Amino acid sequence: MQNRADNLTTIAAPATGPGGAISLIRLSGPRAIAITESIFSKPLADAEGYTVHFGTVADGDRLLDEALVSVFRAPRSYTGEDMTEIACHGSSFVTREILSLLVRRGAEPATAGEFTRRAFLNGKLDLSQAEAVADLIASESGAAHRIALNQMRGGYAAELTVLRQKLLHITSLLELELDFSEEDVEFADRSELEHLLNDIHTRCHTLAGSFRTGNVLKNGVPVAIAGTPNAGKSTLLNRLLGEERAIVSDIPGTTRDFIEETIVLAGIRFRFIDTAGLRHTEDAVEALGIGRARERIGRAAVVLLLISEPLSAEEAAERIRTLQLSGEQRLIVLLNKNDLWNTVPLSEKLAPKYPVLSISARSGDGTDTLQEMLVHAVADDIPEDTLIVSNIRHYEALIHASEALEAATKGLRTGLSADLISEEIRQVLYHLGTITGEITTDDILGNIFSKFCIGK
């Protein structure tokens, strides 16, 4: 994306989607107020910032609409530039006509994310906050909203800035030693430096470790429904969704591919995946579906194992083992069709090791409790006061910073020279700086802001 903020252009774009009662058209740049005034019935040149004006929008003698125009003066605006926002009626025809008129009067159509990019370039947001704007717009659950809002308001970026300042101080002392290398003096206390490097490494490691939880909450918690054919997986999915989404049949192997649907429980978005029944089969198509089922089960954060026939504890344990779950995955054992067999003995034997719930997917008995268990399984991982990383770019930068910190600490302990230790610390500074945008490139900016919507 070309950086047009330096070219003193004025950009315009709709900031709202089609179909609403009101449409908002946003302008930003040195001529934003003048261009808006040229199509508006009220004078705006001397209007103060944070004021709203009612009037008409016209193309010469041709009246287009009645509208409200909000005026924002630099630098106290979203982009840091002069801005206006035209609130007109939501007709797509009216919006197009006004936008076309603004372009004819000198504005340029904004590219994706260009308003927020200008906010970053003008120092109104750091890069992590700018990225959080897109996450906030895309959030579909309370948990995703909280993570994005926390990051947009500063989140861990302020903490990273403090860490960088401490490292910069130490690096400057190390580099000062190079100027006095012949006198063999140390300006940077080695024990203090090692303590600082350990503290920063611990914090980077903790933040990077939160990415798994943050990414899951941002994109939805994947919950795989597993079991043998006719265990009631599709029935359970339909029950949880409250609609007939999956085909239910007494014929084994009906589900030959996975079906995925989402619901929000207690502000957390869950992605339920109904998988093919797990069994040995000679049917090539069904076998392909079972392979995909195992792949999806392996990726799930939570696995619901449905058992719908009497099993011994040993048989149930073997069925669990064949799922090949990792230590990070949560398993909930569901004893389905509880009106047809006595689930109590099996429940008593499994419960000490795995959460066990007796349900009826057909009648809905126990599904409210299941929803509560799912929420608690995830909520336990997200303490209210914990900073969470949900952006893969930030995660990768933290991993690289941690690796450089380990190298610097190792060099410190083995008596590495000040210039080589300083180089490792500069790598840490670089990677932490890419998160907040203190260090960046046009390619990084272009990649980030191209994913934004037009008008933001």
C-alpha positions as CSV (number, residue, x, y, z in Angstrom):
1,M,0.0,0.0,0.0
2,Q,1.4,3.4,-0.9
3,N,1.9,5.8,1.9
4,R,-0.1,8.8,0.8
5,A,-0.1,10.6,4.2
6,D,3.2,12.3,3.2
7,N,1.6,13.4,-0.1
8,L,-0.9,15.6,1.7
9,T,-3.8,14.0,0.0
10,T,-7.3,14.0,1.3
11,I,-9.1,10.6,1.3
12,A,-12.7,9.7,1.5
13,A,-14.6,6.5,2.0
14,P,-17.9,5.1,3.4
15,A,-17.3,4.0,7.0
16,T,-20.5,2.0,7.3
17,G,-21.8,-1.0,5.4
18,P,-24.7,-1.0,3.0
19,G,-28.3,-1.6,4.1
20,G,-28.5,0.5,7.2
21,A,-30.7,3.5,7.9
22,I,-27.7,5.8,8.2
23,S,-24.6,5.9,6.0
24,L,-21.4,7.6,7.3
25,I,-18.8,9.0,4.8
26,R,-15.5,9.9,6.3
27,L,-12.8,12.3,5.0
28,S,-9.3,12.9,6.3
29,G,-6.5,15.2,5.1
30,P,-5.6,18.8,4.7
31,R,-8.6,19.7,2.5
32,A,-11.2,17.5,4.3
33,I,-13.1,20.5,5.7
34,A,-12.8,22.6,2.5
35,I,-14.0,19.7,0.3
36,T,-16.9,18.9,2.6
37,E,-17.9,22.6,2.8
38,S,-17.9,22.8,-1.1
39,I,-20.9,20.4,-1.2
40,F,-22.6,21.4,2.1
41,S,-25.1,24.2,2.7
42,K,-23.4,25.5,5.9
43,P,-20.0,27.2,6.3
44,L,-17.4,24.9,7.9
45,A,-14.1,26.8,7.5
46,D,-14.3,28.4,10.9
47,A,-16.2,25.5,12.6
48,E,-14.6,24.3,15.8
49,G,-13.5,20.7,16.3
50,Y,-16.0,18.3,17.8
51,T,-19.0,20.1,16.5
52,V,-22.0,18.8,14.4
53,H,-23.8,20.8,11.8
54,F,-27.1,20.1,10.1
55,G,-27.7,21.1,6.5
56,T,-28.1,19.8,2.9
57,V,-25.7,18.1,0.5
58,A,-26.0,19.3,-3.1
59,D,-24.2,19.0,-6.4
60,G,-24.8,22.6,-7.6
61,D,-28.6,23.0,-7.9
62,R,-29.1,19.2,-7.5
63,L,-30.1,18.4,-4.0
64,L,-28.8,15.0,-2.9
65,D,-29.8,14.7,0.8
66,E,-30.1,16.2,4.2
67,A,-27.2,15.3,6.4
68,L,-25.2,15.9,9.6
69,V,-21.6,16.9,9.3
70,S,-19.2,16.3,12.2
71,V,-15.9,18.4,12.2
72,F,-12.7,17.2,13.8
73,R,-9.6,19.4,13.8
74,A,-6.0,18.2,13.7
75,P,-4.3,16.9,15.8
76,R,-7.3,15.9,17.9
77,S,-8.9,13.5,15.5
78,Y,-8.7,9.7,14.9
79,T,-6.1,10.1,12.1
80,G,-4.4,13.2,13.6
81,E,-5.4,15.2,10.5
82,D,-8.4,17.4,9.8
83,M,-11.4,15.1,9.4
84,T,-15.1,15.3,8.6
85,E,-17.8,12.7,8.8
86,I,-21.0,13.1,6.7
87,A,-24.0,11.2,8.2
88,C,-26.6,10.9,5.4
89,H,-29.5,8.5,4.8
90,G,-28.5,4.9,4.2
91,S,-29.5,4.7,0.5
92,S,-26.6,3.1,-1.4
93,F,-27.5,5.4,-4.3
94,V,-27.2,8.5,-2.1
95,T,-23.9,7.2,-0.6
96,R,-22.4,6.6,-4.1
97,E,-23.5,10.0,-5.3
98,I,-22.0,11.9,-2.4
99,L,-18.8,9.9,-2.6
100,S,-18.5,10.5,-6.3
101,L,-19.1,14.2,-5.7
102,L,-16.4,14.4,-3.1
103,V,-13.9,12.7,-5.5
104,R,-14.8,15.2,-8.2
105,R,-14.1,18.0,-5.7
106,G,-10.6,16.7,-4.9
107,A,-10.7,13.8,-2.5
108,E,-9.2,10.4,-3.3
109,P,-10.9,7.1,-2.6
110,A,-9.3,5.6,0.6
111,T,-7.6,2.3,0.4
112,A,-8.3,-0.5,2.9
113,G,-7.1,0.6,6.4
114,E,-5.8,3.9,5.2
115,F,-7.5,6.0,8.0
116,T,-6.0,3.7,10.7
117,R,-2.6,3.7,8.8
118,R,-2.6,7.5,9.0
119,A,-3.5,7.3,12.7
120,F,-0.4,5.2,13.2
121,L,1.9,7.3,11.0
122,N,0.8,10.4,12.8
123,G,1.4,8.9,16.2
124,K,-2.2,8.5,17.3
125,L,-1.8,4.7,17.7
126,D,1.1,2.3,17.9
127,L,1.1,-0.6,15.5
128,S,-0.3,-3.1,18.0
129,Q,-3.2,-0.8,18.8
130,A,-3.9,-0.3,15.1
131,E,-4.1,-4.0,14.5
132,A,-6.4,-4.3,17.5
133,V,-8.8,-1.9,15.7
134,A,-9.3,-4.6,13.0
135,D,-9.7,-7.3,15.6
136,L,-12.3,-5.2,17.4
137,I,-14.3,-4.8,14.3
138,A,-14.1,-8.5,13.5
139,S,-14.8,-9.7,17.1
140,E,-17.9,-12.0,17.3
141,S,-17.8,-12.8,21.0
142,G,-17.4,-11.1,24.3
143,A,-14.0,-12.8,24.9
144,A,-12.6,-11.7,21.5
145,H,-14.0,-8.2,22.1
146,R,-12.2,-7.9,25.5
147,I,-8.9,-9.0,24.1
148,A,-9.1,-6.6,21.2
149,L,-10.2,-3.7,23.4
150,N,-7.5,-4.3,25.9
151,Q,-4.9,-4.3,23.2
152,M,-6.4,-1.2,21.5
153,R,-6.1,0.7,24.8
154,G,-2.4,-0.1,25.2
155,G,-2.5,-3.6,26.5
156,Y,1.0,-5.1,26.6
157,A,2.5,-2.6,24.2
158,A,3.1,-0.1,27.1
159,E,4.9,-2.9,29.0
160,L,7.0,-3.8,26.0
161,T,8.0,-0.1,25.6
162,V,9.3,-0.1,29.2
163,L,11.2,-3.3,28.6
164,R,12.8,-1.8,25.5
165,Q,13.8,1.3,27.3
166,K,15.6,-0.8,30.0
167,L,17.4,-2.8,27.3
168,L,18.4,0.4,25.5
169,H,19.9,1.8,28.6
170,I,22.0,-1.4,29.2
171,T,23.0,-1.5,25.5
172,S,24.2,2.0,25.6
173,L,26.4,1.2,28.6
174,L,27.8,-1.9,26.9
175,E,28.6,0.1,23.8
176,L,30.2,2.8,25.9
177,E,32.6,0.1,27.2
178,L,33.8,-0.3,23.6
179,D,35.1,3.3,23.6
180,F,37.2,2.5,26.7
181,S,38.2,-1.1,25.7
182,E,41.9,-0.4,26.2
183,E,41.2,0.7,29.8
184,D,39.3,-2.6,30.6
185,V,36.4,-0.9,32.4
186,E,32.8,-2.1,32.8
187,F,30.0,0.4,32.9
188,A,27.2,-2.3,32.7
189,D,26.9,-4.3,35.9
190,R,26.9,-7.9,34.7
191,S,24.8,-9.3,37.5
192,E,22.2,-6.6,37.0
193,L,22.2,-7.2,33.3
194,E,21.7,-11.0,33.7
195,H,18.8,-10.3,36.2
196,L,17.2,-7.9,33.7
197,L,17.6,-10.4,30.8
198,N,16.0,-13.2,32.8
199,D,13.1,-11.0,33.8
200,I,12.4,-9.9,30.2
201,H,12.8,-13.4,28.9
202,T,10.3,-14.6,31.5
203,R,7.8,-11.9,30.4
204,C,8.3,-12.6,26.7
205,H,7.9,-16.3,27.3
206,T,4.7,-15.8,29.3
207,L,3.2,-13.5,26.7
208,A,4.1,-15.9,23.9
209,G,2.6,-18.8,25.9
210,S,-0.7,-16.9,26.0
211,F,-1.0,-17.0,22.2
212,R,-2.7,-20.4,22.1
213,T,-5.5,-19.2,24.4
214,G,-5.7,-15.8,22.6
215,N,-5.8,-17.3,19.2
216,V,-8.5,-19.8,20.2
217,L,-10.7,-17.0,21.8
218,K,-10.2,-14.8,18.8
219,N,-11.2,-17.3,16.2
220,G,-13.5,-19.5,18.3
221,V,-12.8,-22.5,20.5
222,P,-12.7,-25.6,18.3
223,V,-14.8,-28.4,19.9
224,A,-14.7,-31.8,18.1
225,I,-17.6,-34.2,18.7
226,A,-16.2,-37.7,18.4
227,G,-17.5,-41.2,18.7
228,T,-18.5,-44.3,16.9
229,P,-21.2,-44.3,14.2
230,N,-24.7,-43.7,15.6
231,A,-23.4,-42.5,18.9
232,G,-25.6,-39.4,18.6
233,K,-23.0,-36.9,17.4
234,S,-25.2,-35.2,14.8
235,T,-28.1,-35.2,17.2
236,L,-26.0,-33.5,19.8
237,L,-24.8,-30.9,17.3
238,N,-28.4,-30.1,16.3
239,R,-29.4,-29.9,20.0
240,L,-26.6,-27.5,20.8
241,L,-27.4,-25.3,17.8
242,G,-31.1,-25.4,18.3
243,E,-31.7,-26.3,14.6
244,E,-31.5,-29.3,12.3
245,R,-28.1,-28.6,10.8
246,A,-26.7,-32.1,10.5
247,I,-28.5,-35.1,8.9
248,V,-29.6,-37.7,11.5
249,S,-30.0,-41.3,10.4
250,D,-30.0,-44.8,11.9
251,I,-27.7,-45.8,9.0
252,P,-24.1,-46.0,10.2
253,G,-21.6,-43.7,8.4
254,T,-24.1,-41.0,7.4
255,T,-21.6,-38.3,8.3
256,R,-18.7,-38.7,5.9
257,D,-17.2,-35.3,6.3
258,F,-17.0,-32.8,9.1
259,I,-19.7,-30.2,9.7
260,E,-18.8,-27.0,11.5
261,E,-21.1,-24.5,13.2
262,T,-20.6,-21.8,15.8
263,I,-22.5,-20.6,18.8
264,V,-21.6,-18.1,21.6
265,L,-21.8,-19.2,25.2
266,A,-21.2,-16.8,28.0
267,G,-19.4,-14.4,25.7
268,I,-17.1,-17.1,24.3
269,R,-17.4,-18.3,20.7
270,F,-17.3,-22.1,20.2
271,R,-16.8,-23.8,16.9
272,F,-18.5,-27.2,17.1
273,I,-17.3,-29.8,14.6
274,D,-19.4,-32.9,14.0
275,T,-17.0,-35.6,12.7
276,A,-17.4,-38.9,10.9
277,G,-18.0,-41.9,13.1
278,L,-14.7,-43.6,14.1
279,R,-14.6,-47.2,13.0
280,H,-12.7,-49.6,10.6
281,T,-14.4,-49.5,7.2
282,E,-13.7,-50.7,3.7
283,D,-15.7,-47.9,2.2
284,A,-13.1,-45.6,0.6
285,V,-15.2,-42.4,0.9
286,E,-16.1,-43.1,4.5
287,A,-12.5,-43.9,5.3
288,L,-11.5,-40.5,3.9
289,G,-14.1,-38.9,6.2
290,I,-12.7,-40.8,9.2
291,G,-9.2,-39.6,8.3
292,R,-10.4,-36.0,8.3
293,A,-12.3,-36.6,11.6
294,R,-9.0,-37.7,13.3
295,E,-7.3,-34.6,11.9
296,R,-10.0,-32.3,13.2
297,I,-9.9,-34.1,16.6
298,G,-6.2,-33.5,16.8
299,R,-6.7,-29.8,16.2
300,A,-9.5,-29.3,18.7
301,A,-9.1,-27.5,22.0
302,V,-11.9,-29.6,23.5
303,V,-13.0,-33.1,22.5
304,L,-16.5,-34.4,23.4
305,L,-16.4,-38.2,23.3
306,L,-19.8,-39.7,23.0
307,I,-20.3,-43.2,24.3
308,S,-23.8,-44.6,23.6
309,E,-23.4,-48.3,24.5
310,P,-22.5,-50.2,27.6
311,L,-18.7,-50.5,27.9
312,S,-16.3,-51.6,30.6
313,A,-13.9,-49.1,32.1
314,E,-11.1,-50.8,30.2
315,E,-13.0,-50.6,26.9
316,A,-13.8,-46.9,27.5
317,A,-10.1,-46.2,28.3
318,E,-9.1,-47.9,25.1
319,R,-11.5,-45.7,23.1
320,I,-10.1,-42.6,24.8
321,R,-6.5,-43.8,24.0
322,T,-7.3,-44.2,20.3
323,L,-8.2,-40.5,20.1
324,Q,-4.5,-39.8,20.7
325,L,-5.1,-36.5,22.5
326,S,-2.2,-34.2,23.5
327,G,-1.8,-33.0,27.1
328,E,-3.1,-29.5,26.2
329,Q,-6.4,-30.8,24.9
330,R,-9.5,-31.0,27.1
331,L,-11.6,-34.2,27.0
332,I,-15.2,-34.5,28.2
333,V,-16.8,-38.0,28.2
334,L,-20.5,-37.9,27.4
335,L,-22.5,-41.0,28.2
336,N,-25.3,-40.7,25.7
337,K,-28.7,-42.4,25.5
338,N,-28.8,-42.5,29.3
339,D,-32.4,-43.7,29.3
340,L,-31.4,-47.0,27.6
341,W,-28.6,-48.2,29.9
342,N,-27.2,-47.8,33.3
343,T,-24.4,-45.2,33.0
344,V,-23.6,-45.0,36.7
345,P,-20.9,-47.7,37.0
346,L,-18.9,-46.5,34.0
347,S,-19.3,-42.9,35.2
348,E,-17.9,-43.8,38.6
349,K,-14.8,-45.5,37.1
350,L,-14.0,-42.7,34.6
351,A,-14.8,-39.7,36.7
352,P,-11.6,-39.6,38.8
353,K,-9.6,-39.0,35.6
354,Y,-11.9,-37.4,33.1
355,P,-14.9,-35.1,33.4
356,V,-18.0,-37.3,32.7
357,L,-21.5,-36.3,32.0
358,S,-24.6,-38.4,31.4
359,I,-26.8,-36.8,28.7
360,S,-29.5,-37.5,26.2
361,A,-28.7,-35.8,22.9
362,R,-32.3,-36.6,21.7
363,S,-34.2,-35.1,24.6
364,G,-31.6,-32.5,25.6
365,D,-31.1,-33.8,29.2
366,G,-27.8,-32.7,30.4
367,T,-26.9,-30.4,27.5
368,D,-27.3,-27.2,29.7
369,T,-24.7,-28.7,32.1
370,L,-22.5,-29.5,29.1
371,Q,-22.6,-25.9,28.0
372,E,-21.6,-24.8,31.5
373,M,-18.7,-27.3,31.5
374,L,-17.5,-26.0,28.2
375,V,-17.5,-22.4,29.4
376,H,-15.6,-23.3,32.6
377,A,-13.1,-25.4,30.6
378,V,-12.1,-22.3,28.6
379,A,-12.7,-19.6,31.3
380,D,-10.2,-21.3,33.6
381,D,-7.5,-20.4,31.1
382,I,-8.3,-16.7,30.9
383,P,-7.9,-14.8,34.2
384,E,-9.5,-11.4,34.1
385,D,-6.2,-9.5,34.8
386,T,-4.0,-11.4,32.4
387,L,-2.6,-9.9,29.2
388,I,-3.3,-12.2,26.2
389,V,-1.6,-12.3,22.8
390,S,-3.9,-13.1,20.0
391,N,-1.9,-11.9,17.0
392,I,0.4,-14.4,15.3
393,R,2.8,-11.6,14.2
394,H,3.2,-10.6,17.8
395,Y,3.7,-14.2,18.8
396,E,6.4,-14.8,16.3
397,A,8.2,-11.6,17.3
398,L,8.1,-12.6,21.0
399,I,9.5,-16.1,20.1
400,H,12.4,-14.5,18.2
401,A,13.0,-12.0,21.0
402,S,13.1,-14.9,23.5
403,E,15.7,-16.7,21.4
404,A,17.9,-13.6,21.2
405,L,17.5,-13.2,25.0
406,E,18.7,-16.8,25.6
407,A,21.7,-16.2,23.3
408,A,22.6,-12.9,25.2
409,T,22.3,-14.6,28.6
410,K,24.4,-17.5,27.5
411,G,27.0,-15.1,26.1
412,L,27.0,-13.2,29.4
413,R,27.6,-16.4,31.4
414,T,30.4,-17.6,29.1
415,G,32.3,-14.2,29.1
416,L,31.3,-13.1,25.6
417,S,32.6,-9.7,24.6
418,A,30.5,-6.6,25.2
419,D,30.0,-6.0,21.5
420,L,28.6,-9.5,20.8
421,I,26.3,-9.3,23.8
422,S,25.2,-5.9,22.6
423,E,24.4,-7.3,19.2
424,E,22.1,-10.0,20.7
425,I,20.3,-7.4,22.8
426,R,19.8,-5.3,19.7
427,Q,18.1,-8.3,18.1
428,V,15.7,-8.4,21.1
429,L,15.1,-4.6,20.7
430,Y,14.4,-5.1,17.0
431,H,11.8,-7.9,17.5
432,L,10.0,-6.1,20.4
433,G,10.0,-2.9,18.4
434,T,8.3,-4.6,15.4
435,I,5.3,-5.3,17.7
436,T,4.6,-1.7,18.5
437,G,5.8,-0.3,15.2
438,E,8.9,1.5,16.7
439,I,10.7,-0.5,14.0
440,T,8.8,-1.4,10.8
441,T,8.9,-1.4,7.0
442,D,6.5,-0.5,4.3
443,D,6.1,-4.2,3.5
444,I,4.9,-4.9,7.0
445,L,2.6,-1.9,7.0
446,G,1.2,-2.8,3.6
447,N,0.5,-6.4,4.7
448,I,-1.2,-5.3,8.0
449,F,-3.4,-2.6,6.7
450,S,-4.5,-4.4,3.5
451,K,-6.5,-6.7,5.7
452,F,-8.6,-3.8,7.1
453,C,-12.0,-2.9,5.7
454,I,-12.4,0.3,3.6
455,G,-13.3,3.3,5.7
456,K,-11.3,2.3,8.7
